[in-house]
Amino acid sequence: MSYQKAENIIPVELVEMIQQYVDGEYIYIPRKEENRKSWGEGTSTRSELFERNSNIYSDYLLGMDVFSLGEKYYLSSKSIQRIVLKEKNKCE
């Protein structure tokens, strides 16, 4: 998200009207519903997490314990347990 000067993109009359409600403050104007992206759609984060979680489950099936997996992937044991359970349920 980047900031733009209102006077460069909005008519002066509209800026003056907005100033009646908000003067010198930052405001967020949300996207239209049809222009919204789902989480991770604009980056590779979603696919990276999917791959990481698959790797965690594969390592778990190969015999790695929860504590070792946590150290390898820099996650808490509880997070590893949650991921393993979720991946296990996907396979069933």
Backbone as JSON, one array per atom type, in Angstrom:
{
  "sequence": "MSYQKAENIIPVELVEMIQQYVDGEYIYIPRKEENRKSWGEGTSTRSELFERNSNIYSDYLLGMDVFSLGEKYYLSSKSIQRIVLKEKNKCE",
  "N": [[0.85, -1.17, 0.0], [0.59, 2.16, -0.87], [1.0, 5.65, -0.2], [-0.79, 8.41, -1.49], [-1.04, 11.79, -2.6], [-3.95, 13.46, -1.85], [-4.88, 15.73, -3.2], [-3.8, 15.37, -5.68], [-5.23, 13.39, -6.91], [-7.93, 13.53, -6.33], [-10.81, 15.54, -6.84], [-10.73, 19.04, -5.94], [-13.0, 20.04, -4.6], [-14.08, 17.74, -3.44], [-11.99, 16.98, -1.74], [-12.09, 19.14, 0.05], [-14.58, 18.64, 1.17], [-14.13, 16.18, 2.45], [-12.29, 17.04, 4.33], [-13.92, 18.24, 6.2], [-14.59, 16.18, 7.84], [-12.27, 14.72, 8.38], [-9.26, 16.06, 9.07], [-6.14, 16.59, 8.03], [-5.33, 14.01, 8.71], [-4.49, 10.51, 8.3], [-6.32, 8.38, 6.21], [-7.88, 5.27, 5.45], [-8.94, 3.94, 2.47], [-10.92, 1.44, 1.55], [-10.6, -1.34, -0.76], [-12.79, -2.04, -3.52], [-15.17, -4.65, -3.27], [-15.08, -6.49, -5.43], [-12.51, -6.17, -6.32], [-10.81, -7.16, -4.46], [-8.17, -9.2, -3.19], [-7.51, -12.56, -2.3], [-5.96, -13.93, 0.69], [-2.48, -14.13, 0.38], [-2.49, -14.22, -2.36], [-1.21, -12.31, -3.93], [1.47, -12.79, -3.55], [4.13, -15.23, -3.12], [3.76, -16.51, -0.77], [1.66, -18.21, 0.15], [2.0, -20.6, -1.38], [4.58, -21.25, -0.58], [4.24, -21.79, 2.17], [2.52, -23.97, 1.98], [4.21, -25.84, 0.77], [6.24, -25.98, 2.74], [4.76, -27.03, 4.92], [4.03, -29.49, 3.87], [6.55, -30.64, 3.66], [7.24, -30.76, 6.35], [5.39, -32.64, 7.26], [6.17, -34.86, 5.75], [8.76, -35.28, 6.78], [8.02, -35.91, 9.37], [6.66, -38.31, 8.96], [8.82, -39.82, 8.22], [10.0, -40.26, 10.59], [11.01, -38.22, 12.23], [10.95, -36.48, 15.31], [8.6, -34.31, 17.06], [9.85, -32.2, 18.47], [12.41, -32.03, 17.23], [11.6, -31.38, 14.63], [10.51, -28.88, 15.13], [12.83, -27.43, 15.78], [14.22, -27.64, 13.35], [12.54, -26.29, 11.53], [12.11, -23.91, 12.75], [9.87, -23.49, 14.44], [7.33, -23.68, 17.01], [6.74, -26.53, 19.13], [4.04, -26.98, 19.44], [2.98, -25.73, 17.16], [4.05, -27.38, 15.19], [2.74, -29.77, 15.84], [0.11, -29.01, 15.23], [0.3, -28.56, 12.46], [1.06, -31.12, 11.55], [-1.2, -32.62, 12.28], [-3.16, -31.37, 10.69], [-2.15, -31.88, 8.1], [-2.24, -34.66, 8.13], [-4.99, -35.09, 8.3], [-5.72, -34.14, 5.81], [-4.82, -36.13, 4.15], [-6.44, -38.24, 4.67]],
  "CA": [[0.0, 0.0, 0.0], [1.37, 3.39, -0.91], [0.21, 6.85, 0.03], [-0.82, 9.37, -2.57], [-1.61, 13.06, -2.18], [-5.36, 13.55, -2.25], [-5.09, 16.81, -4.18], [-3.33, 14.92, -7.0], [-6.1, 12.38, -7.51], [-9.34, 13.79, -6.01], [-11.17, 16.94, -7.09], [-10.57, 19.94, -4.8], [-14.27, 20.11, -3.87], [-14.21, 16.52, -2.65], [-10.99, 17.09, -0.67], [-12.63, 20.06, 1.05], [-15.68, 17.95, 1.86], [-13.52, 15.18, 3.34], [-11.65, 17.78, 5.41], [-14.91, 18.53, 7.22], [-14.65, 15.01, 8.72], [-10.91, 14.32, 8.72], [-8.4, 17.17, 8.64], [-4.72, 16.33, 8.29], [-5.14, 12.64, 9.2], [-4.45, 9.47, 7.29], [-7.5, 7.52, 6.19], [-7.76, 4.13, 4.55], [-10.1, 3.73, 1.61], [-10.83, 0.02, 1.19], [-10.85, -1.75, -2.14], [-14.11, -2.56, -3.83], [-15.21, -6.1, -3.02], [-14.69, -7.25, -6.61], [-11.07, -5.99, -6.57], [-10.03, -7.71, -3.35], [-7.43, -10.44, -3.41], [-7.5, -13.42, -1.12], [-4.69, -13.94, 1.38], [-1.37, -14.8, -0.29], [-2.67, -14.25, -3.81], [-0.27, -11.41, -4.58], [2.85, -13.2, -3.27], [4.32, -16.68, -3.14], [3.69, -16.99, 0.61], [0.73, -19.34, 0.28], [2.61, -21.81, -1.92], [5.74, -21.57, 0.26], [3.73, -22.42, 3.39], [2.01, -25.28, 1.58], [5.38, -26.7, 0.57], [6.87, -26.18, 4.05], [3.93, -27.93, 5.72], [4.16, -30.83, 3.27], [7.87, -31.14, 4.05], [7.18, -31.1, 7.78], [4.66, -33.9, 7.4], [7.03, -35.92, 5.2], [9.8, -35.54, 7.78], [7.35, -36.57, 10.51], [6.42, -39.7, 8.56], [10.12, -40.5, 8.17], [10.43, -40.57, 11.95], [11.48, -37.08, 13.02], [10.02, -36.13, 16.39], [8.04, -32.96, 17.02], [10.85, -31.25, 18.95], [13.42, -31.87, 16.17], [10.96, -30.65, 13.54], [10.42, -27.49, 15.57], [14.15, -26.83, 15.64], [14.57, -27.57, 11.93], [11.71, -25.32, 10.81], [12.0, -22.71, 13.59], [8.5, -23.39, 14.91], [7.09, -24.3, 18.32], [6.24, -27.91, 19.06], [2.58, -26.9, 19.27], [2.74, -25.43, 15.74], [4.36, -28.61, 14.45], [1.63, -30.7, 16.09], [-1.06, -28.52, 14.49], [0.56, -28.8, 11.04], [1.03, -32.57, 11.32], [-2.6, -33.05, 12.34], [-3.85, -30.85, 9.52], [-1.69, -32.63, 6.92], [-2.74, -36.02, 8.27], [-6.42, -35.07, 7.96], [-5.83, -33.94, 4.35], [-4.51, -37.39, 3.48], [-7.46, -39.24, 4.96]],
  "C": [[0.89, 1.23, 0.0], [0.43, 4.57, -0.71], [0.3, 7.76, -1.18], [-1.44, 10.65, -2.04], [-3.02, 13.19, -2.74], [-5.56, 14.6, -3.33], [-4.61, 16.44, -5.57], [-4.3, 13.97, -7.68], [-7.6, 12.62, -7.28], [-9.64, 15.25, -6.29], [-11.13, 17.77, -5.8], [-11.84, 20.01, -3.96], [-14.45, 18.91, -2.96], [-13.21, 16.51, -1.49], [-11.52, 17.99, 0.43], [-13.78, 19.43, 1.83], [-15.14, 16.92, 2.85], [-12.88, 15.88, 4.54], [-12.63, 18.2, 6.5], [-14.97, 17.4, 8.24], [-13.27, 14.62, 9.24], [-9.98, 15.4, 8.17], [-6.96, 16.86, 9.04], [-4.43, 14.95, 8.85], [-5.03, 11.68, 8.02], [-5.75, 8.69, 7.37], [-7.24, 6.39, 5.2], [-9.06, 4.01, 3.76], [-10.01, 2.3, 1.1], [-11.11, -0.23, -0.29], [-12.31, -2.13, -2.3], [-14.05, -4.07, -3.67], [-14.71, -6.9, -4.23], [-13.2, -7.12, -6.95], [-10.19, -6.59, -5.48], [-9.34, -9.01, -3.76], [-7.5, -11.27, -2.14], [-6.08, -13.46, -0.55], [-3.65, -14.73, 0.57], [-1.46, -14.81, -1.8], [-1.63, -13.4, -4.54], [1.2, -11.78, -4.37], [2.95, -14.72, -3.37], [4.18, -17.3, -1.75], [2.82, -18.22, 0.76], [1.38, -20.64, -0.21], [3.83, -22.23, -1.1], [5.31, -22.27, 1.55], [3.19, -23.81, 3.1], [3.16, -26.27, 1.43], [6.07, -27.01, 1.9], [6.08, -27.18, 4.87], [3.98, -29.35, 5.18], [5.5, -31.46, 3.66], [7.89, -31.54, 5.52], [6.49, -32.45, 7.96], [5.48, -35.07, 6.86], [8.13, -36.29, 6.19], [9.23, -36.28, 8.98], [7.12, -38.05, 10.19], [7.71, -40.51, 8.47], [10.7, -40.74, 9.55], [10.96, -39.41, 12.77], [10.45, -36.76, 14.1], [9.66, -34.65, 16.32], [9.07, -31.91, 17.44], [11.9, -30.97, 17.87], [12.86, -31.1, 14.97], [10.85, -29.17, 13.87], [11.74, -26.76, 15.41], [14.53, -26.64, 14.17], [13.82, -26.45, 11.21], [11.45, -24.03, 11.61], [10.55, -22.43, 14.02], [8.37, -24.04, 16.28], [6.59, -25.73, 18.11], [4.74, -27.92, 18.82], [2.22, -26.61, 17.81], [3.0, -26.66, 14.88], [3.22, -29.61, 14.61], [0.4, -30.3, 15.27], [-0.9, -28.81, 13.0], [0.47, -30.28, 10.71], [-0.41, -33.07, 11.31], [-3.37, -32.6, 11.11], [-3.44, -31.62, 8.26], [-2.2, -34.07, 6.96], [-4.21, -36.09, 7.87], [-6.64, -34.85, 6.47], [-5.66, -35.27, 3.61], [-5.6, -38.44, 3.68], [-8.69, -39.1, 4.1]]
}
